[in-house]
Amino acid sequence: MENFSRRTFLKSASFAAAGTLLIPNLLSCSPNNKLNIAIIGVGGRGEDNWQKLFSDENGDTKKKKDGQIRKILRENVVALCDVDEKRAAYGFEVFPKAKKYKDFRVMFDEMANQIDAVIISTPDHSHFAATMIAMQLGKHVYVEKPLAHNIWQLRTMKKAAQHYRIVSQMGNQGHTTNGIRKIREWYDAGVLGQVKEVHAWFGPYDFKPGGYWTKPDSFPPSAQPVPAGLDWDLWLGQAAERPFNSAYCPKSWRGFYDFGNGLLGDWSCHTLDAPFWALNLGMPHTVEATVPNPVPDHSFIPDESVIAYQFGTRGDKAPVNLYWHEGGSKPEIRPEWGVDKLPGSGMVMIGEKKTLITGGRPNEPRLMVPEEEWQEFLKNPPAQTFKRIGEELPQQEWIDCIKNNTLPGSNFEYAADLSEMALIGVLAQKFAAKIEYDAANMKVTNRPDINGFIRVPARKGWSYGENMWK
């Protein structure tokens, strides 16, 4: 199939869930209207993403007793890339005709003319290189959240998406839900009044075997043999060389700041998505982390923390104090909320008129009012002003936008800003610091030692994106 993204001009814009961007007028699809998709990161989150390419919306491709997968594939999967043969084995079996790779650089070298779009579901530290190569080749990209590993990468990816005129999407499922649209509509209609305070929380951590994290016995972790089928050098990608340890992968890389962005980087793209969008928060000017027991070498997430963000005025919107609690901390319950306890994870937007609460994702918001008042509100809610997409289907929204010449709501213009807000908090958490942030110049003004982590140099042979700043 001819490359979708090489048309010469721009045509239309998204429905503006996060602003307006122009994207390329696309060439006609093949007769069966299917995209040729490459998947980088086949196991884990990658499996969840490629399952959404099947006709059954729940993506269940588990085999029947006769060994056949009885699902209709909506798009063509032409290439699979994963550094871990064991983790990728099921996907390799599902797509026997797709070409298999361990190194996405080789995949792009060999198959660039056969690929229209790419789904990238690797650990945070390897999002950037794969995404930049894809965009430079004019491929549309879907990238797991958070969008990148550091702030310089985020800014560069946003520039590149505009420059190469591709359809981009970050995979934060909640941004496609009806729930987040209701929150924005309720706020815009004045139901909450001015919102000056937001709290979000997640935890406590589960460090038990089989839990969310595996904490190493020492820092740095001791050397262990590399498992069969894993290319450890390719897994490291841009990150500095070090011996393998099972605490790094496949599961707990997110807890190491060299590879991931902890719970804040992971879940804030869900839990803080609604207030970030509805309140048009932009970048904070100050972020301060309270960390009772930080890891001495700052390499791993602390057991618990509270990160306090301060946002300035935005037009007629009041300044906002936003608090992220993790590891067991929660906001103090206020009498007017009318609840005895808060869910395990969630978010509250505290308005001068009403307070709104969600779970860890914005799917099911409700006002914290007596039940009778809540039911009356539901009978006559504010008007719908934002197009409905479909519950937790960012993969399908992205594909539809490629074919319809529009942009998804969590395109890189929006997603990079949401992720940057999270990652400046991650830096405060990492160093248990107070950070004064000059977003316009991408600098920490009060702690110049932290600026070295705004952009972390890539390992030799893994540098990309320099041309975006010339």
Number of C-alpha atoms within 10 A of each C-alpha: 15 14 21 23 24 17 13 9 12 14 11 15 17 19 15 17 20 19 14 16 20 18 26 22 22 21 15 12 16 11 7 8 12 17 23 21 24 31 27 26 26 28 26 14 14 22 19 15 25 24 21 20 22 17 15 15 11 12 16 15 20 14 12 9 7 6 8 11 13 13 16 11 15 16 17 18 23 20 25 27 25 28 24 21 20 14 19 21 13 14 22 21 10 15 15 13 13 19 15 20 17 19 18 24 14 12 19 19 9 10 13 16 13 17 26 26 28 24 27 28 26 24 24 24 25 22 23 26 21 23 27 20 16 25 24 15 19 24 29 26 29 27 29 23 27 30 32 31 28 25 23 16 24 25 19 20 25 20 18 21 25 17 14 19 25 31 30 32 29 29 28 26 21 25 29 27 20 21 21 24 26 25 28 19 19 20 22 15 13 14 19 19 17 20 21 18 19 23 22 26 29 24 17 16 16 14 12 10 9 9 11 15 19 19 19 15 9 7 13 13 16 14 11 10 9 13 13 9 12 18 16 17 15 16 20 19 20 24 19 13 11 13 13 18 17 18 18 18 16 16 16 19 22 24 23 18 19 20 23 24 30 22 18 25 25 22 21 26 27 24 28 26 21 27 22 17 19 19 20 14 21 18 21 24 15 20 25 21 24 18 20 12 12 19 16 10 10 16 17 24 25 21 18 19 21 24 23 21 25 19 18 16 12 13 7 7 15 15 16 20 18 22 22 25 25 22 18 16 16 24 16 9 12 9 8 11 17 12 12 8 10 15 13 13 20 22 29 24 25 20 18 14 11 19 21 21 23 23 21 22 25 28 24 15 20 19 21 18 17 12 11 8 11 13 11 10 14 10 8 8 13 16 10 13 11 15 12 13 17 15 14 17 20 26 23 19 19 26 24 14 19 26 18 13 21 25 30 29 26 28 27 31 22 21 27 25 20 25 27 26 24 25 25 27 27 24 23 22 28 24 19 22 18 21 26 19 19 15 16 7 8 14 17 21 15 13 13 11 9 18 15 11 15 18 15 16 13 15 13 10 8 14 12 17 18 8 8 13 9 5
